[in-house]
Amino acid sequence: MPYFYFTILLIAVFAAFFYRAAEFENEPRLLWCGLSLVISIVTMLLFRWGWLGVVLGQVGLFVGITVFRMTRRP
């Protein structure tokens, strides 16, 4: 059971991280936080990848946001 709580804690930490990162970048905070939560829930519950899937999903989200912001015209 502590394993499940650790995964929930990871989800909350990543959601808070993306919320603060969006605030720092002056982007829609709820969008970034929502994407983080959706990716975490999908990897944990739908794919059953556990905490490693949550971490890898968040890394993928970070890379995706970075590439999008690098290619977007100001």
A tleap script that builds the chain and sets N, CA, C and O, in Angstrom:
source leaprc.protein.ff14SB
mol = sequence {
  NMET PRO TYR PHE TYR PHE THR ILE LEU LEU
  ILE ALA VAL PHE ALA ALA PHE PHE TYR ARG
  ALA ALA GLU PHE GLU ASN GLU PRO ARG LEU
  LEU TRP CYS GLY LEU SER LEU VAL ILE SER
  ILE VAL THR MET LEU LEU PHE ARG TRP GLY
  TRP LEU GLY VAL VAL LEU GLY GLN VAL GLY
  LEU PHE VAL GLY ILE THR VAL PHE ARG MET
  THR ARG ARG CPRO
}
set mol.1.N position { 0.797 -1.203 0.000 }
set mol.1.CA position { 0.000 0.000 0.000 }
set mol.1.C position { 0.847 1.279 0.000 }
set mol.1.O position { 0.428 2.250 -0.630 }
set mol.2.N position { 2.001 1.346 0.657 }
set mol.2.CA position { 2.805 2.569 0.593 }
set mol.2.C position { 3.265 2.890 -0.835 }
set mol.2.O position { 3.483 4.054 -1.171 }
set mol.3.N position { 3.410 1.866 -1.666 }
set mol.3.CA position { 3.801 2.079 -3.064 }
set mol.3.C position { 2.786 2.944 -3.785 }
set mol.3.O position { 3.161 3.835 -4.546 }
set mol.4.N position { 1.501 2.692 -3.554 }
set mol.4.CA position { 0.447 3.461 -4.194 }
set mol.4.C position { 0.476 4.913 -3.723 }
set mol.4.O position { 0.279 5.831 -4.519 }
set mol.5.N position { 0.720 5.120 -2.431 }
set mol.5.CA position { 0.782 6.487 -1.900 }
set mol.5.C position { 1.983 7.242 -2.463 }
set mol.5.O position { 1.903 8.450 -2.690 }
set mol.6.N position { 3.080 6.550 -2.688 }
set mol.6.CA position { 4.248 7.185 -3.292 }
set mol.6.C position { 3.922 7.675 -4.695 }
set mol.6.O position { 4.343 8.764 -5.086 }
set mol.7.N position { 3.179 6.883 -5.454 }
set mol.7.CA position { 2.792 7.280 -6.806 }
set mol.7.C position { 1.864 8.489 -6.765 }
set mol.7.O position { 2.006 9.397 -7.583 }
set mol.8.N position { 0.930 8.519 -5.843 }
set mol.8.CA position { 0.030 9.658 -5.696 }
set mol.8.C position { 0.828 10.905 -5.318 }
set mol.8.O position { 0.545 11.995 -5.816 }
set mol.9.N position { 1.812 10.753 -4.452 }
set mol.9.CA position { 2.672 11.871 -4.071 }
set mol.9.C position { 3.449 12.393 -5.280 }
set mol.9.O position { 3.584 13.603 -5.458 }
set mol.10.N position { 3.958 11.479 -6.108 }
set mol.10.CA position { 4.653 11.891 -7.331 }
set mol.10.C position { 3.738 12.686 -8.259 }
set mol.10.O position { 4.153 13.694 -8.830 }
set mol.11.N position { 2.516 12.240 -8.405 }
set mol.11.CA position { 1.560 12.943 -9.264 }
set mol.11.C position { 1.336 14.354 -8.752 }
set mol.11.O position { 1.324 15.303 -9.537 }
set mol.12.N position { 1.159 14.504 -7.450 }
set mol.12.CA position { 0.940 15.831 -6.869 }
set mol.12.C position { 2.167 16.728 -7.036 }
set mol.12.O position { 2.033 17.918 -7.324 }
set mol.13.N position { 3.347 16.168 -6.857 }
set mol.13.CA position { 4.579 16.951 -6.998 }
set mol.13.C position { 4.752 17.422 -8.434 }
set mol.13.O position { 5.085 18.585 -8.663 }
set mol.14.N position { 4.535 16.548 -9.399 }
set mol.14.CA position { 4.669 16.940 -10.801 }
set mol.14.C position { 3.603 17.955 -11.202 }
set mol.14.O position { 3.894 18.880 -11.959 }
set mol.15.N position { 2.383 17.802 -10.712 }
set mol.15.CA position { 1.331 18.775 -11.023 }
set mol.15.C position { 1.704 20.147 -10.465 }
set mol.15.O position { 1.520 21.162 -11.137 }
set mol.16.N position { 2.223 20.182 -9.250 }
set mol.16.CA position { 2.653 21.456 -8.667 }
set mol.16.C position { 3.833 22.043 -9.437 }
set mol.16.O position { 3.907 23.257 -9.628 }
set mol.17.N position { 4.751 21.195 -9.877 }
set mol.17.CA position { 5.895 21.665 -10.651 }
set mol.17.C position { 5.444 22.319 -11.950 }
set mol.17.O position { 5.905 23.409 -12.288 }
set mol.18.N position { 4.545 21.662 -12.681 }
set mol.18.CA position { 4.095 22.220 -13.950 }
set mol.18.C position { 3.230 23.459 -13.738 }
set mol.18.O position { 3.237 24.358 -14.580 }
set mol.19.N position { 2.496 23.528 -12.650 }
set mol.19.CA position { 1.726 24.720 -12.338 }
set mol.19.C position { 2.654 25.914 -12.128 }
set mol.19.O position { 2.430 26.991 -12.680 }
set mol.20.N position { 3.696 25.713 -11.327 }
set mol.20.CA position { 4.646 26.790 -11.056 }
set mol.20.C position { 5.465 27.141 -12.299 }
set mol.20.O position { 5.777 28.311 -12.519 }
set mol.21.N position { 5.813 26.150 -13.106 }
set mol.21.CA position { 6.565 26.418 -14.333 }
set mol.21.C position { 5.728 27.251 -15.299 }
set mol.21.O position { 6.253 28.161 -15.941 }
set mol.22.N position { 4.448 26.956 -15.410 }
set mol.22.CA position { 3.571 27.735 -16.279 }
set mol.22.C position { 3.408 29.150 -15.743 }
set mol.22.O position { 3.342 30.109 -16.512 }
set mol.23.N position { 3.343 29.275 -14.432 }
set mol.23.CA position { 3.247 30.604 -13.828 }
set mol.23.C position { 4.506 31.417 -14.129 }
set mol.23.O position { 4.425 32.609 -14.426 }
set mol.24.N position { 5.651 30.779 -14.053 }
set mol.24.CA position { 6.919 31.440 -14.334 }
set mol.24.C position { 7.011 31.862 -15.798 }
set mol.24.O position { 7.564 32.920 -16.100 }
set mol.25.N position { 6.483 31.058 -16.702 }
set mol.25.CA position { 6.547 31.322 -18.144 }
set mol.25.C position { 5.372 32.149 -18.656 }
set mol.25.O position { 5.276 32.405 -19.856 }
set mol.26.N position { 4.477 32.569 -17.762 }
set mol.26.CA position { 3.279 33.329 -18.135 }
set mol.26.C position { 2.425 32.596 -19.164 }
set mol.26.O position { 1.981 33.182 -20.152 }
set mol.27.N position { 2.207 31.339 -18.925 }
set mol.27.CA position { 1.377 30.479 -19.772 }
set mol.27.C position { 0.154 30.034 -18.966 }
set mol.27.O position { 0.109 30.244 -17.754 }
set mol.28.N position { -0.838 29.421 -19.620 }
set mol.28.CA position { -2.025 28.961 -18.879 }
set mol.28.C position { -1.662 27.876 -17.867 }
set mol.28.O position { -1.282 26.764 -18.234 }
set mol.29.N position { -1.789 28.223 -16.590 }
set mol.29.CA position { -1.361 27.319 -15.514 }
set mol.29.C position { -2.219 26.067 -15.436 }
set mol.29.O position { -1.700 24.966 -15.248 }
set mol.30.N position { -3.523 26.229 -15.578 }
set mol.30.CA position { -4.396 25.064 -15.464 }
set mol.30.C position { -4.219 24.092 -16.627 }
set mol.30.O position { -4.417 22.888 -16.464 }
set mol.31.N position { -3.853 24.601 -17.786 }
set mol.31.CA position { -3.607 23.724 -18.928 }
set mol.31.C position { -2.400 22.828 -18.661 }
set mol.31.O position { -2.473 21.613 -18.847 }
set mol.32.N position { -1.298 23.420 -18.230 }
set mol.32.CA position { -0.085 22.629 -17.965 }
set mol.32.C position { -0.319 21.655 -16.812 }
set mol.32.O position { 0.072 20.491 -16.889 }
set mol.33.N position { -0.952 22.130 -15.754 }
set mol.33.CA position { -1.231 21.263 -14.607 }
set mol.33.C position { -2.200 20.148 -15.012 }
set mol.33.O position { -2.025 18.997 -14.614 }
set mol.34.N position { -3.211 20.489 -15.796 }
set mol.34.CA position { -4.170 19.490 -16.255 }
set mol.34.C position { -3.536 18.440 -17.146 }
set mol.34.O position { -3.834 17.252 -17.021 }
set mol.35.N position { -2.654 18.875 -18.051 }
set mol.35.CA position { -1.939 17.907 -18.893 }
set mol.35.C position { -1.101 16.958 -18.032 }
set mol.35.O position { -1.041 15.757 -18.295 }
set mol.36.N position { -0.468 17.503 -17.019 }
set mol.36.CA position { 0.332 16.675 -16.127 }
set mol.36.C position { -0.531 15.628 -15.416 }
set mol.36.O position { -0.156 14.459 -15.326 }
set mol.37.N position { -1.672 16.054 -14.922 }
set mol.37.CA position { -2.567 15.125 -14.226 }
set mol.37.C position { -3.121 14.059 -15.168 }
set mol.37.O position { -3.190 12.884 -14.808 }
set mol.38.N position { -3.517 14.469 -16.375 }
set mol.38.CA position { -4.077 13.506 -17.332 }
set mol.38.C position { -3.022 12.469 -17.724 }
set mol.38.O position { -3.311 11.273 -17.765 }
set mol.39.N position { -1.812 12.923 -18.010 }
set mol.39.CA position { -0.749 11.981 -18.387 }
set mol.39.C position { -0.447 11.029 -17.233 }
set mol.39.O position { -0.239 9.836 -17.453 }
set mol.40.N position { -0.422 11.543 -16.020 }
set mol.40.CA position { -0.153 10.692 -14.864 }
set mol.40.C position { -1.235 9.642 -14.669 }
set mol.40.O position { -0.939 8.471 -14.432 }
set mol.41.N position { -2.485 10.063 -14.769 }
set mol.41.CA position { -3.592 9.124 -14.561 }
set mol.41.C position { -3.628 8.071 -15.664 }
set mol.41.O position { -3.873 6.895 -15.396 }
set mol.42.N position { -3.385 8.491 -16.900 }
set mol.42.CA position { -3.394 7.531 -18.011 }
set mol.42.C position { -2.284 6.508 -17.853 }
set mol.42.O position { -2.518 5.311 -18.020 }
set mol.43.N position { -1.069 6.964 -17.533 }
set mol.43.CA position { 0.036 6.012 -17.411 }
set mol.43.C position { -0.122 5.106 -16.193 }
set mol.43.O position { 0.294 3.948 -16.226 }
set mol.44.N position { -0.720 5.623 -15.121 }
set mol.44.CA position { -0.848 4.817 -13.912 }
set mol.44.C position { -2.032 3.857 -13.975 }
set mol.44.O position { -1.892 2.678 -13.650 }
set mol.45.N position { -3.183 4.348 -14.384 }
set mol.45.CA position { -4.386 3.518 -14.328 }
set mol.45.C position { -4.683 2.771 -15.619 }
set mol.45.O position { -5.058 1.599 -15.582 }
set mol.46.N position { -4.521 3.433 -16.762 }
set mol.46.CA position { -4.868 2.790 -18.027 }
set mol.46.C position { -3.771 1.831 -18.490 }
set mol.46.O position { -4.053 0.688 -18.849 }
set mol.47.N position { -2.528 2.295 -18.479 }
set mol.47.CA position { -1.429 1.454 -18.938 }
set mol.47.C position { -0.831 0.589 -17.837 }
set mol.47.O position { -0.140 -0.389 -18.122 }
set mol.48.N position { -1.093 0.945 -16.578 }
set mol.48.CA position { -0.581 0.216 -15.401 }
set mol.48.C position { 0.951 0.168 -15.373 }
set mol.48.O position { 1.552 -0.874 -15.109 }
set mol.49.N position { 1.567 1.326 -15.653 }
set mol.49.CA position { 3.028 1.396 -15.639 }
set mol.49.C position { 3.577 1.799 -14.288 }
set mol.49.O position { 4.788 1.730 -14.077 }
set mol.50.N position { 2.728 2.217 -13.370 }
set mol.50.CA position { 3.168 2.569 -12.027 }
set mol.50.C position { 3.944 3.877 -11.984 }
set mol.50.O position { 3.785 4.750 -12.836 }
set mol.51.N position { 4.783 3.983 -10.971 }
set mol.51.CA position { 5.504 5.240 -10.758 }
set mol.51.C position { 6.502 5.531 -11.872 }
set mol.51.O position { 6.749 6.696 -12.184 }
set mol.52.N position { 7.077 4.503 -12.473 }
set mol.52.CA position { 8.018 4.729 -13.561 }
set mol.52.C position { 7.311 5.325 -14.779 }
set mol.52.O position { 7.861 6.198 -15.450 }
set mol.53.N position { 6.116 4.865 -15.060 }
set mol.53.CA position { 5.336 5.440 -16.149 }
set mol.53.C position { 4.956 6.882 -15.888 }
set mol.53.O position { 4.933 7.703 -16.805 }
set mol.54.N position { 4.655 7.193 -14.627 }
set mol.54.CA position { 4.342 8.575 -14.260 }
set mol.54.C position { 5.545 9.466 -14.519 }
set mol.54.O position { 5.412 10.536 -15.113 }
set mol.55.N position { 6.714 9.033 -14.079 }
set mol.55.CA position { 7.929 9.828 -14.266 }
set mol.55.C position { 8.252 9.980 -15.751 }
set mol.55.O position { 8.544 11.084 -16.210 }
set mol.56.N position { 8.203 8.891 -16.496 }
set mol.56.CA position { 8.501 8.967 -17.930 }
set mol.56.C position { 7.474 9.816 -18.677 }
set mol.56.O position { 7.828 10.540 -19.608 }
set mol.57.N position { 6.222 9.731 -18.282 }
set mol.57.CA position { 5.198 10.568 -18.895 }
set mol.57.C position { 5.445 12.045 -18.641 }
set mol.57.O position { 5.232 12.876 -19.524 }
set mol.58.N position { 5.889 12.372 -17.443 }
set mol.58.CA position { 6.171 13.771 -17.119 }
set mol.58.C position { 7.401 14.279 -17.858 }
set mol.58.O position { 7.449 15.437 -18.274 }
set mol.59.N position { 8.385 13.418 -18.018 }
set mol.59.CA position { 9.558 13.797 -18.815 }
set mol.59.C position { 9.131 14.051 -20.256 }
set mol.59.O position { 9.573 15.019 -20.876 }
set mol.60.N position { 8.276 13.186 -20.786 }
set mol.60.CA position { 7.765 13.380 -22.140 }
set mol.60.C position { 6.968 14.669 -22.268 }
set mol.60.O position { 7.075 15.363 -23.279 }
set mol.61.N position { 6.170 14.999 -21.258 }
set mol.61.CA position { 5.419 16.248 -21.281 }
set mol.61.C position { 6.362 17.444 -21.258 }
set mol.61.O position { 6.151 18.411 -21.989 }
set mol.62.N position { 7.381 17.391 -20.442 }
set mol.62.CA position { 8.357 18.478 -20.365 }
set mol.62.C position { 9.064 18.675 -21.704 }
set mol.62.O position { 9.240 19.805 -22.159 }
set mol.63.N position { 9.466 17.578 -22.325 }
set mol.63.CA position { 10.123 17.654 -23.638 }
set mol.63.C position { 9.145 18.194 -24.683 }
set mol.63.O position { 9.518 19.028 -25.508 }
set mol.64.N position { 7.907 17.726 -24.650 }
set mol.64.CA position { 6.905 18.201 -25.595 }
set mol.64.C position { 6.635 19.691 -25.459 }
set mol.64.O position { 6.547 20.399 -26.462 }
set mol.65.N position { 6.502 20.169 -24.238 }
set mol.65.CA position { 6.287 21.599 -24.020 }
set mol.65.C position { 7.493 22.390 -24.499 }
set mol.65.O position { 7.340 23.448 -25.109 }
set mol.66.N position { 8.690 21.886 -24.226 }
set mol.66.CA position { 9.911 22.577 -24.642 }
set mol.66.C position { 9.992 22.673 -26.158 }
set mol.66.O position { 10.277 23.743 -26.694 }
set mol.67.N position { 9.747 21.577 -26.850 }
set mol.67.CA position { 9.811 21.584 -28.320 }
set mol.67.C position { 8.738 22.504 -28.885 }
set mol.67.O position { 9.005 23.246 -29.831 }
set mol.68.N position { 7.541 22.473 -28.334 }
set mol.68.CA position { 6.462 23.339 -28.798 }
set mol.68.C position { 6.835 24.802 -28.623 }
set mol.68.O position { 6.622 25.609 -29.528 }
set mol.69.N position { 7.386 25.146 -27.478 }
set mol.69.CA position { 7.739 26.541 -27.229 }
set mol.69.C position { 8.930 26.979 -28.069 }
set mol.69.O position { 9.038 28.160 -28.398 }
set mol.70.N position { 9.813 26.077 -28.423 }
set mol.70.CA position { 10.964 26.433 -29.265 }
set mol.70.C position { 10.538 26.660 -30.725 }
set mol.70.O position { 11.118 27.496 -31.418 }
set mol.71.N position { 9.542 25.924 -31.182 }
set mol.71.CA position { 9.140 26.033 -32.588 }
set mol.71.C position { 8.024 27.060 -32.799 }
set mol.71.O position { 7.771 27.459 -33.936 }
set mol.72.N position { 7.363 27.491 -31.745 }
set mol.72.CA position { 6.270 28.456 -31.868 }
set mol.72.C position { 6.818 29.846 -32.151 }
set mol.72.O position { 7.813 30.278 -31.569 }
set mol.73.N position { 6.153 30.519 -33.044 }
set mol.73.CA position { 6.577 31.902 -33.362 }
set mol.73.C position { 6.029 32.855 -32.307 }
set mol.73.O position { 4.871 32.735 -31.907 }
set mol.74.N position { 6.840 33.790 -31.859 }
set mol.74.CA position { 6.378 34.740 -30.833 }
set mol.74.C position { 5.363 35.730 -31.347 }
set mol.74.O position { 4.893 36.582 -30.593 }
savepdb mol mol.pdb
quit
